[in-house]
Amino acid sequence: QVQLVESGGGLVQAGGSLRLSCAASGRTFSSYAMGWFRQAPGKEREFVAHIRWSSGSTYYADSVKGRFTISRDNAKNTMYLQMNSLKPEDTAVYYCAATRRGVAGLPRAMVDFGSWGQGTQVTVSS
């Protein structure tokens, strides 16, 4: 099992930037990839980005491509999400997650991820 703790959320004006962090502990070596999801009020949780732990390959949702950058520091077991050019529609609770054992390819569905953090609120004002 992997334990995940997010940090770095907050309130920012449109056009601003934030960096989220996700500290992982436990059986991190068993995870194929880690990712970020978000959930806005009244909406379903949606995929934002993932990074494959060993190769560093990344994949983004179209809505954030070109504005958000996912990265990881293997030595620190920490994943990051740099969010630039933020928009009010980016307002949501952001969750980090680690894939289940056996997952491969391009994990984007919630069912691909078996460990979740508690979430951190990001609010973008217009």
Salt bridges, closest charged atoms under 4 A:
GLU46 OE2 - ARG38 NE 2.61
ASP62 OD1 - LYS65 NZ 3.10
ASP90 OD1 - ARG38 NH1 2.89
ASP90 OD2 - ARG67 NH1 2.74
